[in-house]
């Protein structure tokens, strides 16, 4: 993400400090925390145990979980297409679809691949789609959550607008909890990498109990969700 120019920053901060009646601080030290329990949660779990926890918490939220391998992934994706009625479908523009041998499946089933140059056409397709296909960048065992590092090619509309989303979850992407996901983001910053302008944490089908504590599914997004876990990836 490109860096912009900040105008009048010092003037603004000096004014705030003056109104608070104190000298402006120019150096902030990160506290040396005595206790950091967030790093201990589920740290003793092995990879298979993390996957079991991810599956359990995904299903608890109403997400359909299916296991597969790289060799059988294309067939599994077609099963998901059939499960959710096929029709109009959309996928992110992600090189991993090719890496995982899914390009032919998308082409054969007329899946619209997000193309920034097409502008609003992408959004219109996504709004009419039965299924949106995407990859999970980091998957959280503690809550059954997938993470989408969005950019101009990997658009959040693909997971938000269709009736159902289907996330391909490499087993190796499963970590204990959000602590590890944010650690990855902080490391990208420390390494001078451009981070995603929008990071999407998605936990199952959209639902809300705001009105009289009655669960209503599909209020702000898909009414169905599938996690396709690739066991050897």
HELIX and SHEET records of a PDB file:
HELIX    1   1 UNK A    9  UNK A   20  1                                  12    
HELIX    2   2 UNK A   37  UNK A   39  5                                   3    
HELIX    3   3 UNK A   47  UNK A   60  1                                  14    
HELIX    4   4 UNK A   73  UNK A   83  1                                  11    
HELIX    5   5 UNK A   95  UNK A   99  1                                   5    
HELIX    6   6 UNK A  103  UNK A  108  1                                   6    
HELIX    7   7 UNK A  116  UNK A  118  5                                   3    
HELIX    8   8 UNK A  120  UNK A  128  1                                   9    
HELIX    9   9 UNK A  157  UNK A  160  1                                   4    
HELIX   10  10 UNK A  171  UNK A  173  5                                   3    
HELIX   11  11 UNK A  178  UNK A  190  1                                  13    
SHEET    1   A 6 UNK A  64  UNK A  68  0                                        
SHEET    2   A 6 UNK A 224  UNK A 230  1                                        
SHEET    3   A 6 UNK A 164  UNK A 170  1                                        
SHEET    4   A 6 UNK A 131  UNK A 135  1                                        
SHEET    5   A 6 UNK A  89  UNK A  91  1                                        
SHEET    6   A 6 UNK A 112  UNK A 113  1                                        
SHEET    1   B 4 UNK A 174  UNK A 175  0                                        
SHEET    2   B 4 UNK A 138  UNK A 140  1                                        
SHEET    3   B 4 UNK A 145  UNK A 150 -1                                        
SHEET    4   B 4 UNK A 198  UNK A 202 -1                                        
SHEET    1   C 2 UNK A 207  UNK A 208  0                                        
SHEET    2   C 2 UNK A 216  UNK A 217 -1                                        
END                                                                             
